[in-house]
């Protein structure tokens, strides 16, 4: 058997990984650099894929793929549903992740070809000649993977494979750092919100850390939830509640708002103005918040599963404390202050006034219109726990023109 010539590196790949590659900003950059390094050493690559499994509410992780002829690394985020598919069960990943296979090696051409996975037939049709799938173990015991397919020719030599095997422990340590960083960001954004999670990652982690900011405050509430839970049972009610929150949160996030808290069957969100928002113009931020509310109303009224569910949305403008509150061992990064309380009380009025959406005088002023300019004055009302009365308004157009 002819052994392919191989360029002996000045330093082992593991040393390159620990001395240089760890400085790269992310796993996508690492994949590209690794491919370039292997090619420079004479490894006949056709395709390389690094797969990281992560804690994520919507996807199982990330796959970074290089294919010969492509300059860029493609990123794929497989959804959780993929884990129940035949495609996954009939792949080398099932053997590595679910069955604990130590490594998989398959010839894709010649008399020794073994195409026992559909993926291997696809690679063989594309001209690949050899395939290797290797597990990468992290310190917590979780298994990730790298797969390599060889270009046309005799495939990977013994020296090529030895070089790659020697790399795995060092690559695992570097990839684990990327994975931990990514997981931290994902969990913070999922449980705190994108802006709020960023604040925590930037070091605002002590009780009292925060600042006063101007913002549009959104407060929404699902009405009759206790009765709904009694009538339909807890599991069915939780499903309905999640549908309500999904529509409300999606509408807020689409307009660059930040969901801060779920409080029972209510939700608090803000649309920051200034450096914490993408818009410094209050009228534009207010317009975004109103569009979010209109779209939420449209979606609630058009979604078959949500028809008949009653709810209210209150919009207000004011200054809030945006930061950490709580005990030293249990903190919450949120927005508090009189303005947040008033938004909740304005929402309370939607039930007695029979409308799904109410806005304060302060919000209407920031939005820039009232009366014939888009708002109907509903009157002045006392708010529970707030001194004096507050003027509230209803937009003439309550819904989006379409359920975009």
C-alpha positions in Angstrom: 0.0 0.0 0.0 1.4 3.3 -1.0 1.7 5.8 1.8 0.9 9.4 0.8 3.7 11.9 1.3 3.2 14.1 4.3 4.8 17.3 5.4 6.0 16.9 9.0 4.9 20.0 10.9 7.5 22.0 12.9 5.3 21.6 15.9 2.5 19.1 16.6 -1.1 20.2 15.8 -1.9 20.1 19.5 0.8 22.7 20.2 -0.5 24.8 17.4 -4.0 24.5 18.9 -2.8 25.6 22.3 -0.3 28.2 21.3 -2.2 29.9 18.4 -5.7 28.6 17.6 -7.1 29.3 21.0 -6.9 33.0 20.3 -9.5 32.7 17.6 -12.8 34.4 18.5 -15.2 31.5 17.8 -15.6 27.9 16.7 -16.4 29.0 13.1 -13.0 30.7 12.8 -11.3 27.7 14.4 -12.8 25.4 11.9 -11.5 27.5 9.0 -8.1 27.8 10.5 -7.9 24.0 11.2 -8.8 23.2 7.6 -6.1 25.5 6.3 -3.6 24.0 8.7 -4.5 20.4 7.7 -4.4 21.2 4.0 -0.9 22.8 4.4 0.3 19.6 6.0 -0.9 17.6 3.0 -4.1 16.1 4.4 -6.4 15.4 1.4 -9.6 17.0 2.7 -12.9 17.1 0.9 -15.1 18.0 3.9 -14.7 18.8 7.6 -17.5 19.3 10.1 -17.2 20.1 13.8 -20.4 19.6 15.8 -21.0 21.0 19.2 -24.0 20.0 21.4 -25.2 22.8 23.6 -27.9 23.7 26.1 -30.4 25.7 24.0 -34.2 25.9 24.2 -34.7 25.7 20.4 -31.7 23.9 18.8 -29.4 21.0 19.8 -26.2 22.9 19.0 -24.1 24.0 16.1 -22.4 22.3 13.2 -19.5 24.1 11.4 -18.8 22.7 7.9 -16.1 23.3 5.3 -16.4 21.7 1.8 -13.7 21.8 -0.8 -14.3 24.7 -3.2 -16.2 26.8 -0.6 -14.3 29.8 0.9 -16.7 30.2 3.9 -17.7 27.9 6.8 -21.4 27.1 6.8 -23.2 27.0 10.1 -26.2 24.7 10.8 -28.4 24.8 13.9 -30.3 21.5 14.1 -33.6 21.8 15.9 -34.5 19.4 18.8 -37.0 17.6 16.5 -34.0 16.4 14.5 -33.1 14.0 17.3 -36.3 12.0 16.6 -35.8 11.8 12.9 -34.7 8.8 10.8 -31.9 10.9 9.3 -30.3 11.2 12.7 -30.8 7.5 13.6 -29.2 6.5 10.3 -26.2 8.7 10.7 -22.7 8.2 12.2 -23.7 10.8 14.9 -26.2 8.4 16.3 -23.5 5.8 16.8 -21.1 8.3 18.4 -23.6 10.3 20.6 -26.2 7.6 21.5 -24.3 4.3 21.3 -20.9 5.5 22.5 -18.9 4.5 19.4 -15.3 5.4 19.9 -14.6 6.2 16.3 -15.9 5.4 12.8 -13.8 4.8 9.7 -15.3 3.9 6.4 -13.7 3.6 2.9 -16.0 5.2 0.4 -14.4 3.9 -2.8 -12.6 0.8 -4.1 -13.2 -2.9 -3.1 -13.2 -2.1 0.6 -16.0 0.5 0.4 -18.6 0.3 3.1 -21.5 2.6 2.6 -23.7 1.6 5.5 -25.0 5.1 6.2 -26.9 7.2 3.7 -24.5 10.1 4.3 -21.6 8.0 3.1 -23.3 7.2 -0.2 -23.8 10.9 -0.7 -20.2 11.7 -0.1 -19.1 8.8 -2.3 -21.3 10.2 -5.2 -19.6 13.6 -4.7 -16.2 11.9 -5.1 -15.0 11.5 -1.5 -12.9 8.4 -0.9 -12.5 8.1 2.9 -14.5 9.1 6.0 -13.6 9.4 9.7 -15.9 10.4 12.5 -14.3 11.0 15.9 -15.8 11.8 19.3 -14.5 14.8 21.2 -15.0 14.6 25.0 -15.3 17.6 27.2 -14.4 17.7 30.9 -18.1 17.4 31.9 -18.3 14.1 30.0 -20.4 15.4 27.2 -19.5 14.1 23.7 -19.1 16.2 20.6 -17.6 15.3 17.2 -15.4 16.1 14.3 -15.9 14.3 10.9 -13.5 14.4 8.0 -14.0 13.1 4.4 -11.0 12.7 2.1 -10.8 13.9 -1.4 -10.4 11.6 -4.4 -7.5 9.2 -4.1 -6.3 6.6 -1.6 -7.8 8.5 1.4 -6.3 9.2 4.7 -2.9 7.7 5.5 -1.9 6.3 8.9 0.2 9.4 9.4 -2.7 11.6 8.7 -5.0 9.9 11.2 -2.3 9.8 13.8 -1.8 13.6 13.4 -5.6 14.1 13.8 -5.9 11.8 16.8 -3.1 13.5 18.6 -4.9 16.8 18.1 -8.2 15.8 19.7 -7.5 16.4 23.4 -6.2 19.9 22.9 -9.0 20.7 20.4 -11.5 19.5 23.0 -10.2 21.9 25.6 -10.4 24.9 23.2 -13.8 23.9 21.9 -15.1 23.5 25.4 -14.2 27.2 26.1 -16.1 28.2 23.1 -19.1 26.0 24.1 -19.2 27.3 27.7 -19.0 30.9 26.5 -21.8 30.3 23.9 -23.9 28.4 26.5 -23.6 31.3 29.0 -24.7 33.8 26.4 -27.6 31.6 25.2 -28.9 31.0 28.8 -28.6 34.6 29.8 -30.4 35.8 26.7 -33.1 33.2 27.1 -33.8 33.8 30.7 -32.9 37.5 31.0 -33.2 38.9 27.5 -30.7 40.0 24.9 -29.8 43.4 26.3 -30.1 42.4 29.9 -28.0 39.3 29.4 -25.4 41.5 27.8 -25.4 43.7 30.8 -24.7 40.7 33.1 -21.9 39.4 30.8 -20.3 42.8 30.9 -19.9 42.6 34.6 -23.1 44.0 36.2 -23.5 41.2 38.6 -23.7 42.8 42.0 -26.8 43.8 43.9 -27.5 47.4 43.2 -25.6 47.5 39.8 -27.7 49.4 37.4 -28.8 52.9 36.2 -31.8 55.0 35.6 -33.0 54.9 32.0 -35.9 56.3 30.0 -38.0 53.7 28.4 -41.4 52.7 27.0 -42.9 50.3 29.5 -45.1 47.5 28.3 -47.3 45.4 30.7 -49.7 42.8 29.6 -51.9 40.4 31.5 -54.1 37.3 30.7 -57.5 37.7 32.2 -59.5 35.0 33.9 -56.5 32.7 34.3 -57.7 31.1 37.6 -61.0 30.1 36.1 -59.3 28.8 32.9 -56.9 26.7 35.0 -59.8 25.2 37.0 -61.9 24.4 33.9 -59.3 22.9 31.6 -56.7 21.5 34.0 -53.2 22.6 34.7 -51.4 21.0 31.7 -53.9 22.4 29.1 -53.8 25.8 30.9 -50.0 25.9 30.8 -50.1 25.3 27.1 -52.6 28.2 26.6 -50.5 30.4 28.8 -47.4 29.6 26.8 -49.3 30.5 23.6 -50.2 33.8 25.1 -46.6 34.6 26.2 -45.2 33.4 22.8 -47.4 35.9 20.9 -46.7 38.7 23.3 -43.0 38.2 23.5 -42.6 37.6 19.8 -44.4 40.9 19.1 -42.2 42.8 21.5 -38.9 41.3 20.3 -39.7 41.9 16.6 -39.9 45.6 17.4 -36.6 45.7 19.4 -38.2 45.5 22.8 -36.8 43.5 25.8 -38.9 41.0 27.7 -37.8 41.3 31.4 -40.2 39.2 33.5 -43.0 36.8 33.4 -45.1 37.4 36.5 -47.7 34.6 36.8 -49.9 35.3 33.9 -48.5 38.8 33.2 -45.4 40.0 31.3 -43.2 43.1 31.8 -41.2 44.4 28.8 -39.4 47.6 28.0 -38.3 49.5 24.9 -35.2 51.4 26.0 -34.5 54.9 24.7 -30.9 56.0 24.2 -27.8 54.0 24.6 -29.6 50.8 25.6 -31.9 50.9 22.6 -31.1 51.0 18.9 -33.1 54.2 18.6 -32.4 57.5 20.5 -35.6 59.1 19.1 -38.4 58.6 21.6 -41.1 58.9 19.0 -39.6 56.1 17.0 -39.3 53.9 20.1 -42.9 54.6 21.0 -44.0 53.8 17.4 -42.2 50.4 17.7 -44.0 49.7 21.0 -47.4 50.6 19.5 -46.7 48.4 16.5 -45.8 45.5 18.8 -49.1 45.9 20.7 -51.1 46.1 17.5 -49.5 43.0 16.1 -50.0 41.1 19.4 -53.7 41.9 19.3 -54.0 40.8 15.7 -52.3 37.6 16.4 -54.3 36.8 19.5 -57.6 37.4 17.6 -56.6 35.4 14.5 -54.9 32.4 16.2 -57.5 29.7 16.5 -56.1 28.3 19.8 -56.2 31.8 21.3 -59.7 32.9 20.3 -61.8 33.8 23.3 -58.8 34.5 25.5 -59.1 37.9 27.1 -56.1 40.1 27.8 -55.0 43.7 28.3 -51.9 45.7 27.3 -50.8 48.9 29.0 -48.2 51.3 27.5 -46.5 54.0 29.5 -43.3 56.2 29.3 -41.1 57.0 32.2 -37.8 56.6 34.0 -37.0 53.2 35.6 -34.1 51.7 37.5 -32.6 49.1 35.2 -30.4 46.8 37.2 -30.0 44.1 39.8 -32.3 43.7 42.8 -32.9 41.0 45.3 -30.8 39.2 47.9 -27.1 38.6 47.6 -27.7 34.9 46.7 -30.7 35.4 44.4 -30.7 38.4 42.1 -32.9 39.6 39.3 -32.0 42.0 36.6 -35.1 44.0 35.8 -36.7 47.4 35.6 -38.4 48.8 38.7 -39.9 52.2 39.7 -43.1 54.1 39.7 -43.3 54.1 35.9 -43.4 50.3 35.8 -46.1 50.2 38.5 -48.2 52.7 36.5 -47.9 50.6 33.4 -49.4 47.7 35.3 -52.2 49.8 36.7 -53.0 51.3 33.2 -53.3 47.7 31.9 -55.8 47.0 34.8 -58.1 49.6 33.3 -58.4 47.8 30.0 -60.8 45.3 31.6 -63.2 48.0 33.0 -63.1 50.0 29.8 -63.5 47.0 27.6 -60.5 47.5 25.3 -57.4 45.4 24.8 -55.0 48.3 24.7 -54.5 51.6 26.7 -51.7 54.1 26.7 -50.8 56.9 29.1 -50.7 60.6 28.4 -46.9 60.4 28.7 -46.8 57.7 26.1 -49.0 59.5 23.7 -46.9 62.6 24.0 -43.8 60.7 23.1 -45.6 59.0 20.2 -46.5 62.4 18.9 -50.2 62.3 18.3 -53.6 62.3 20.0 -57.2 63.1 19.2 -57.7 63.1 15.4 -54.0 62.3 15.0 -54.6 58.7 16.0 -55.8 58.6 19.6 -59.1 58.6 21.4 -59.2 60.1 24.9 -60.9 57.7 27.3 -60.9 59.9 30.3 -59.0 60.5 33.6 -59.0 57.7 36.1 -57.4 57.0 39.5 -54.8 54.2 39.5 -54.5 51.9 42.5 -51.5 52.9 44.6 -50.9 56.0 42.5 -51.8 59.5 43.7 -54.1 61.6 41.5 -55.7 60.6 38.3 -54.1 59.6 35.0 -55.3 60.3 31.5 -55.5 57.3 29.2 -56.0 56.9 25.5 -56.9 54.2 23.0 -55.4 54.2 19.5 -58.0 54.5 16.7 -56.3 51.6 15.0 -56.0 48.7 17.5 -54.6 46.0 15.2 -51.9 45.5 12.6 -53.0 45.8 9.0 -51.8 42.2 8.5 -50.5 39.4 10.7 -46.9 39.7 9.4 
